Amino acid sequence: MTAAAQFAIRPATAADIPALEALIEQSVRQLQARDYSPTQIAASIGSVFGIDRQLLDDQTYFVASPIDDPGTLVACGGWSYRRTLYGSDQHIERDSAQLNPATDFAKIRAIFVHPAWARRGLGSLVLTHCEAAAAAAGFTHFEMAPPSPGCRFIRSRAMPNESVSAYRCLTEKLLKSS
């Protein structure tokens, strides 16, 4: 059974923030431990890795939960039509100016999976949902500035959306171009 058949995705709300903060921290501490030192992880939680309430307001941040347990959040992530590429509300470098779908890249924001639910296709499910939502808003190009695990993730999966003409990971080189 595919992840899409087992999990539901919906826009995140302000009521989800406590659960999202816990999910993000657990995901970063456990799933990114091989890429970052404990000091780096501690410094990034809440600023680089955290909630951007602008995405909640824009309804472009999503949560995934098991169909049979909608109160359990197992993954989250989003996209943005604004210039800010990464970071939470506490991150200093923010620009809420809107992007032009005809000339700009939609921003795919960090995707987090709860460690107990890792390796079940949830990252791909959330990313595919974000790509479809951004494409519905007119974007054909996507970019990320993910940590190293995110770049490996993007590189490892085939982009399912044929309308995507370019996908780049800003911490590395252009990953896909057609």
Buried (B, 14 or more C-beta within 10 A) or exposed (E): EEBBEBBEBEBBEEEBBEBBBEBBBBBBBBBBEEBBEEEBBEEBBBEBBBBBBBBBEBEBBBBBBBEEEEEBBBBBBBBBBBBBBBBBEEBEEBEEEEBEBEEBBBBBBBBBBBBEBBEBBBBBBBBBBBBBBBBEEEBBBBBBBBBBBBBBBBEEEEBEEEEBEBBBBBEBEEBBEE
